[in-house]
Amino acid sequence: MPPARATSSARALEAILPLIASGQPYEAHQKARTFASRYNKSKQHDTAIDVLFQSARELLKVGQQGSGTDLTTFLLDVYESKGETVNDESRGRLTQLIALAGPSGSWRKTIIDKAIAWSAKVGPHPAGDPDLHHYVGELLYKEGNFAAAEPYLLAAGKRDSARVLAEMFVEWTNPDGPVGPFALRGTIPYLQNGNILAARTFINHFVSQLTTRRSSLLSPHQPSPIPVGKPAEGEQDEIIFTTDSTLNFAQLAVRACQRAQGDKNKIMREAWVRLCGTYQSKGGLVANREVRKALSEIAELYFAIPPPRGQQANPLGDMISAMFGGAPPTAAPSRRVLAPAPPTSTPGLD
């Protein structure tokens, strides 16, 4: 005997789907809304979800993005009414509809924004579900929309997301163009989020893929990888020395952070200060003001090193922010420091 949800939704779908097939999308859209509203009000949330999902899917398949998107946002409203959790089934419906919405116009982004907001509200991740972020980022990357894919892959923070981001950045670089900016665009945000595993996965994959494509980046003085620390079992920890100082810095910065112990390990704190000082003294990208600010945040997060006094206040920025409706200046936020990890014989494991 079929489940009650299937029986209830089948009755509604028999009235809706034939309209789509016969070229009456507007009538189908209106019927779907009517049925779903009725089910939602009577607390038959699963039936409403099934009606909205199948109706939206079929409308999107025939190019009715407006109607399909409207029913998808209604679907998310029903998710909230039901208190639906983020799981493979609830996420799977959304990823199907996101894919069918297509890249044209703003329809897909409307669905993505609301889906991620819902996942952030009901799930344990304040930035939204990592798997949802990863799906969107990879989808946009495969479509060649690199700029749009980047923030989703960074927000996902998964190991696979870091690999995809590295591959995308390698494709994004010009054959003879600078690579340092891309190294920092992947490494710094992951480190700022306390995600050493993603930062390490990204920079390892990025440098490996990049030097394979552009052998001229390998340092003639040290063409072979340099072993670092004690390699984990089955996984060698190494640095590929290159002719690009920013690439070298990014690799060393990740290794330093992964061995940080807050203010418990003075040797690593001093090593971090020397590392930043050495590369910033050379000028270039690592000495850039915004990069310095980000590195200062990382120093506080991993090594419990307080930011420079001059960085704590920006009166002009506060004034401009207030003029344009931003939040008024507040007291300095409490220091954000990662809890020191216990010493390990296999450095680098997150």
N, C-alpha and C positions, 0 to 999 in steps of 0.2 A: 504494500500500500504506500503511495507516495506521501512524503511529509506534508504537513498542513501548509507550510510556506509555499511549496511548489504548487499545490492545488490552488491556493488563493491567488498567487501571482499569475498562474497560468490563465485563469479566468480573465484577469485584466489584460494580460499580454495578448490574448486572442483578439481583443478589441483594439489593441494599439498597433502591434507590429504589421498587420496587413495594410494599415493606412500608410505606413512608411513605404512598403513594397509597391503600393499603387500610386505613389507620387503625391501623397497628402501629408507632408511632414508637419504642417502647422496644426492640423486636426489631431495628429498623433501626439504632438507635444502637449496640447491642451488636455487630452484624455489622460496622458501619463501623469500630469500634474494633479488632475482631479482625483484619480485613483490613489496616488501616493499621499496626497493631503488627507484623504479619508482614512487610509491605513495608519498614517502617522498619528492622527488625532485619537484613534482608537487603540493606540499603543501596539499596533501590529508592525513594529519597526522592521523586522526581517522581511516581511512581505513588501513593504514600501521600498526597502533597499533593493530588492530583486527587481521590482517593476522599474525603478529609476535607472538602475544599472543597465538592464537589457535594452530599455528604450533609448537611453543616451548612446549606448554602443551602436545600435542600428542607425540612429540619426547621424552620428559622426561618420559612419561608414559610407553614407550617401552624400557626404559633404555639407550637412546641416550643422556647421560648427556652433552657430548661435544657440540653436535649440538644444543641441547636445551639451554644450557648456552650461546652459541654464539648469538642465536636469542633473548635471554632475554636481553643481554647487548645492542644489537641493538635496542630493544624496549625502553630501557632507553635513548639511543641516540635520538630516535624519541620524547620521552617525552620532552627532552631538546629543540629540534628543535621547537616543538609545543609551549613550555612554559607551559607544563602541571603542574597543581598544585597538591599538596598532598591532596587527598580526599579518600573517601571510595572505589570508583571504581578504581582509579589509584593504590592505595595501595593494594586493593584486588587482582588485577592481580599478583602483585609481591609476595604476601604471598602464593598464590597458586603455583607459580613456585618455590619458595624457598622450600616449602614442598615436591614437586615432585622431586627436584634435589637430595634429599637423602643425607645421612651423609658421604658417601664414597668419597674419593678424596677431591680436593679443589674446585670442581665446585660450590657447594652451597655457599661457602665463597666468591667466585668471584661475585656471584649475590648479596649477602648481602652487601658486601662492596660498590659496585657501587650503589645499591638502597639507602643505607643510605647517601652516598655522594650526590646523586641527591636530596633527601629529605632535606638535610641540605642547599643545594644551593637555592632551591626554596621556602622553608618553613620558618617559624619564629623561628625555633629551631636550633641554631648553631651546636649542636651535632647530629642532625638528628631527624626525626619524632619519638616522644615517643611511638606511637602505633606500629610502625614498630620495634623499639627496643624491646618492650614488647613481640611482637609476636615471634621474633627470640629467645629471652631469654627463654620464656616459652617452645618453641619447643625443644631447646637444653636441658633444664631441664628434660622434659618428656623422652628424649632419654637417660638420665643418664649422659650427658656431662656437669657436674656441673661447671668445670673450665671455659669452653667456654661460658656458660650461664651467669655467674656472671657479666661481664662488660656490657652486654646488659640490664640486669635488673637494674643495677645501673644507666645506661645512660637514661633509660626510665623515671625514677623518678615518675612513677604513683603510686597511692595508691595500686592498684592491683599488680604492679610489686614488691613493697616492701613486700607485703604478700607472694608472690611466692618466693622471695629471702629468706625470713625468713624460710619458709617450706623447701626449698632446703638446707639451712645451717643446719637445725635440722637433716635432713637425712644424711648430709655430716659428721657430728660429729661422732666420735667413741663413743660407749656406755659409756665408762668411760674416754674418752679423754677430753682435755681442750676445753672450750667453749668460753672463753674470746676473742680469736683472731677473731672468727666469729662475735661476737657482735660488735667489732670495725670495721670489714670489711664492715658491713652493715651501721652502724651508721655514721662513720666519713665521707665517701664520700658524703652521702646525705646532711650532715650538711655543708660540704665544698661547695656544689652547692647551698646553701641557701634554701634547700628543707626540712623544718622542718616537714611538714606533712608526707613526706615519711620516714624520720628518726624516727619519733614517731611511725608510723604504723609498721615499721620494728621491732623496739626494743620491742614494746608491744607484737607483734605476736610471735617473736622469744622466748622471755622469757616465755610467756604463754605456747607455745607448748613444749618448752624444759622442764619446770618444771612439766608439765603433764606427760611427758615420764620418767623423772628422778626426782622423788620426793625427792631424797637425796639432791638435789640442794637447796631446800627450807631451809631457816635459821630456826633452832630449837628455836631461840630466838624470831623470828617474822614470824611465818608460814602464817599469814593472810596478804593480800595486805594492803599497807599503803596508805590511801587517801592523795592526794596532791592538794593543792590549792582549788579552788571552782570548783566542777565537772560541766562540760558543760551539758546542758539539754539532758537527755537520754544517756549520755556517761560519765562513771565514769573515772576520772583521778586518776590513782593509780600506785604505784610502788610495785613490788614483790621483797622483800628483800631475797637475796640468800647467799649461802656460797662462791660464786665466786665474788671477789671484782671488777673484770673488768665488769661483768654483772651489778653490782650495779652502778658503775661509769657511764656506758653508759646510763642507765636510767636517772640518775640525770643530766648528761650533756645535754641530749635532753630537759629535763624540764627547765633547766637554760636558754638554748638558746631560747626556745619558749617564755620566759618572758623577753628576752633582749630588751633594748631600746637604743642600741648604747651607747653613753656616757651620755645619759639623765637619766639613772637609775643607780645611784651609788651603791645602795644596791645589785642589781644583778651583777654588775661588781665585787664587792668585794666577792660576793658569788661564782662567777666563779673562781676567783683567789684562794679562800680557797679550793674549791672543787678539783681543779687540784693539788694544793700544798699538800693537805691531801693524795690523792691517789698516787701521784708521790713519796712522802716521804716513802711510803711502799715498793717501788721497784716494780718489776713485769712488766707486759706488758705496763701499763700506763706510766711508767718511761722510756720506750724504746725511743731511740733517734728519730726515724721516727714518732712515735706517738706524742712525744713532739712537733715536728715541725708542725704536722697537727693540734694539739690543739692550737698552737700559731696562725696559720692561722685562725682558728675558733674564737679565742679570738678577733682578729682584725676585722673579718667580723661582728660579732654579738655585741661585746662590745666596739669596737673602741679602743682596747688595742694594742698599737704598739708592734711589735715583739722585742725580746731581741736583743741588738746590735750585739752580737756574731753570730746571725743567718742571718744577712743581707748580708754577703759576704762569698764566698767559693773560695779563689784563686786557690787551687789545683783542685777543681771540674771544675772551669772555664778553667784552663789550659788543663786538660784532654779532656774536651768537644771540645776545639778549635783544639786539636791535631787530634781528630777523626771526624772533619768536622762539629762540632756543631756550634751554633751561638756564636759570640764573646760576652764577657761580656758587658752588657749595664747598664745604670743608673738604680737605684732602681725603680721598677714600682710604679705607684701611688697607694695609699692605697685603698683597696677594702672593703667598709663597707656597710652593708645593711641599707636601710632607716628605721629608727625606726618605728615600728608599733604603731598605736594609742592604748592607754590603753583600755582593754576590760574586761568585766565582765565574759567572757567565755574563759579563757586561753586555748591555744592549738589549736584553729581554725586557719588554715592557710589562 
